[in-house]
Every structure is written in C-alpha cells, then in structure tokens.
Amino acid sequence: MKFSKFQATGNDFILIDDRAPSCLSEGEKRPKNLAQSKLREESHWAKLAQTMCDRHFGVGADGLILVQNSSYCDLKMRIFNPDGSEAETCGNGLRCLAKYAIEKGVVSTTNLRIETLSGMRQAKAYMLGNKVSRVEVSMGTPQFQPEQIPVTLTTDAVASEAKQSPVITYQLTTNSYQLSVSLLSMGNPHAVSFVSEPVVNFPLAEVGPKVERHPLFPQRTNFEIARVLSRGKIEARVWERGVGETLACGSGACAIAVAAQLHNYVGDIVDIILPGGTLTISWDRVGEVLLTGPVEEVFTGEYLTKGE
C-alpha cells in the first residue's frame, strides 16, 4: 500500500489516497464496490493507524490521514490517532493534506475546500516555484457553550455562568494538581492553562493524561499549557487527545490564541511557539480562526501489509 509522510512544524502524518483502488495493496482483490473493501471498514482503519503510527514497529506518525472524495468540497479528510480513535479535525493535518493534494496533482487549485467531521475547512497554499511552502487554514469559529465543547460542568453556578460567557477560569483538579483552564472547542475539545514559569518545566507527561480523561470531558480533551511572552508571542506545549505530547498541534495553537485573547493577553495576531516550530494564528474575535505555518513532505513509500 502506497503512502506519503508529511510534517508541519514537527506534527507528522501518514497520508493515504483513499479515492480509488490504488490505495489497496498489490495482493489484495479490487472489488467493484470499494465500500465493501476491508480497507474501508472503520475497524480496519483504526487498527491500521495503530500499527502504522507506531514509531518502532511501523512508519511512525502522530496520525493517519485518509484523502477521500467529497460530495460538496474538493476533498474530504479523515484522521485517525495512533490509539485508533478518529479525530474531528486537525489544523496541521489539513495543511499537510493541502500540500499533498496540490503537489500530487489531485487538485488543480491552490485554494481548497476540505470536508472534515467538524465541517468544511478552507486551505490557501503559498507557492515557492512549483512547491507549496506554507498553508493557511480556516479553522472555524470557536465554540464556548458546554454542550458544544463538550464538557459536563458539575455545579449549577458554573453551568449558569457558562451560558452567559466563555468559561476561561475553570478550576480543574487532577489528583493533587490544581489548574485554571479555559474551555473551548475548535471543532474538537480543548482545555488551555496559562502558567508563569517556562513551559518546559511543566510535568506534561504526568498531568496531560489525567486532564485528557478527566470526567469533565465526556469525549476526552486536548490539553495545552502556555506562557505569554509578549502581546505577540506565546510559548506552549500540547497534550493531544489519543496521541500524547506532540511537537505541534494546529487546533491546539488556535485554542491557545483564542483563550489568550479572551484573557486580553494578546492582540488579534499571535505567534505560538511550539517545540516543533512556530504557528501564526489570527482571529478578529468574530469570525473564523486562521492558522498559518510551514509544511514539508518527508518521504513516500510502500507499507507491506500482512495478509489476513
């Protein structure tokens, strides 16, 4: 089975063209109805993501992306995490898909409409010669209502307050660790915590899994730890739901920027400095959040699937 490996600020993905029989391995029969193919079954994609994303026994990646046809957009993106769960959207994954589609000749435009589980997203590619160097993605409008995130708020007082305004100072306890978090959705759930110390000192490997699976989040959550450096710069680390700590996270960077604006820490445009590089986020506090950053193709190959 042919695949490509892309990375966007260190957030790396395996991309598979799932639009045609070419996505099947050579030894596998090519049914007339691809919907009946084993590679189309949800359980198979989940299992394949677990094996291919393994960094020791597979290709190694933060996620498996399927490039599919869409009935109302240029393409459809589905993304599976290394634990086999399916994510609603992924900012860096969208940027990788845009570069893949343009450079592989899947589309003939540099402005793409991409279908995701959380709705349509638009991607604008910036070219350097015949190569895509950077991609800007519209990440949708932030959502703040508890049922939209979703979160299960435990007190009537907090739940009542949440209906009036965004919850940006929720006190979350994980074992003996106390956090103040901002709660929002960027098409997927996020909990953002701002700290005064360098983020490298934060015990993310210990706290991240506990926040991800806290009872407050019925569908689990992504967790971001951030420190404001100036009105235009924030340093951050991200614990991704179903993945663990990653070098970068597009939707996480957007969530950090939105939360920082709600706290009045930053202006409308801010650079989020992550271990894998810097992402630029802009938001006018009304419309969609825009995410911009570099993207690269790492390699292409063939995955030797085992017969079943």
Sequence and secondary structure as in RCSB ss.txt:
>XXXX:A:sequence
MKFSKFQATGNDFILIDDRAPSCLSEGEKRPKNLAQSKLREESHWAKLAQTMCDRHFGVGADGLILVQNSSYCDL
KMRIFNPDGSEAETCGNGLRCLAKYAIEKGVVSTTNLRIETLSGMRQAKAYMLGNKVSRVEVSMGTPQFQPEQIP
VTLTTDAVASEAKQSPVITYQLTTNSYQLSVSLLSMGNPHAVSFVSEPVVNFPLAEVGPKVERHPLFPQRTNFEI
ARVLSRGKIEARVWERGVGETLACGSGACAIAVAAQLHNYVGDIVDIILPGGTLTISWDRVGEVLLTGPVEEVFT
GEYLTKGE
>XXXX:A:secstr
 EEEEEEETTEEEEEEE SSGGGS TTS   SSGGGSGGGSHHHHHHHHHHHS TTTS   S EEEEE  SSSSE
EEEEE TTS EES  HHHHHHHHHHHHHTTS S SEEEEEETTEEEEEEEEEETTEEEEEEEE    B STTTTT
    SHHHHHHHHHS    EEEEETTEEEEEEEEESSSEEEEEE SS GGGS HHHHHHHHHT TT TT  EEEE
EEEEETTEEEEEEEETTTEEES  HHHHHHHHHHHHHTT S SEEEEEETTEEEEEE  SSS  EEEEE EEEEE
EE      
